[in-house]
Amino acid sequence: MLESAPWAAGKARAAVVEQLGKWDYRPAPAVLDAVEEVTTLLVQAAVADGGSAVSVHLSDQDGQACILALSHHVGLTAGLDDTGGDVLHRITKHKPVTGCGTDAGPDGRRIWAVITL
């Protein structure tokens, strides 16, 4: 759980990379760059929703990681970030990404990506 602030993406990036290392993942440099950039996009989109907190959740299975950011701001519609551009298209430009999505629930917007490590 992080404060919903501009610096949240940097803290989330470091935490995701650290946890992947603890799980003995050693992705190639290009994949690691994608993990960091995708984490940044996910968290920035959640921060842009305007809630007071953002949480980042990480899971792994079969050589893939799922990174999810939750905005904790209820009453939002899923899909677009604050610039009006579709953040999902920017996420899928990264080759290791095998899927991504967003939805809005009672706990805020969830935005996620699955990356092959």
N, C-alpha and C positions, 0 to 999 in steps of 0.2 A: 504494500500500500504506500503510495506516494502522494504528496501534496500535488494538486493539479496546478503545475507551474511550468514555465518554459524549460527549466533545468531538469524536469522529470525524465525526459527522454535519455539524457546522458546517464542518469543513475540506473534507469531500466536497462540500457544497453550493457553496462558493466555487470549488472546482476545476472542477466541472461547468459552472457559469455562465461562468467564465473561458474554458474550452475552447470552449463554444458561441459565445462572442464571437469567438474566434480563427478559428472556422469561418464567420464572418460571419452568424451567426443573430442576429436582433434580435426575439425574440418579444414579443408584446404583454404588458403588465404582468400580466394575469391568467394567461397561459400561463407566464410566468417564475415567478410565485408557485407554480403547480402543479409546475413543474420542481423548485423548491427544496423544497416540501413532500414530493413523492414521493421525492426523493433522501434526505431525512431519514428517511422511513418505511423505505426500503430498508436504509439503513445501520443504523438502530436495530434492525431485525430481525436483521441479521447480527451486530451487537454482542451482542445478547441470546443468541445461540447459544453464547457463552462461549469462543470461540477466542481466541488471543493476537493475531491480526491480522485486518484486514478489507481487502479490496481493492475498488476501485470502477472499473468499466470503462464507457466511453462510446463509442458509435458513432453514425453518422448516415447516413441514406439517404433520398432523396426527401422532404425536409422533415420527417423524423421523427428522433427520437433514441431510442436504446435505452440505458437506464441499468441496469447490473447490479452488484449487491453480492455478494461472495463471502465467506463466514464463515471459511473455512480451519479449520473444526472438523469433523472426520470423524465418522461414526457417527450423524448426525442424521437425523430424518425431516423431510420437507418440509411446509410449510403454515402452522404456527401460530407466533406470536411468544410471548415469555415471559409475556404477560398472559393467554394463552389465547384472545385475540380473533384473528380472521382478518385479518391485515395486507393480504391481497390485496383484501378488500372495501373497506378504507380507501383503498387506492391507486386503485381503480376509481371512487371517488366524485369524482375530479378529471376534469372534462370533457375535457381534451385527451388523457387516457390512452386509447389504442386497444387495449391488451392488456397483460397482466402474467402472471407465472407464477413458480413456484418448483420446484426439484427438488434432490435430494441426490445428490452424486456423490463420487468418491474424494477430492476436494479440499475438501469441505464443502458447505454449502447455498448454492445460487445462487438469488437472488431478483432479478427484473428487471421493468422496465416500459418500454413503448414510448409515447412522447408525441409528438403532432403539434405541431410548432413553428409 
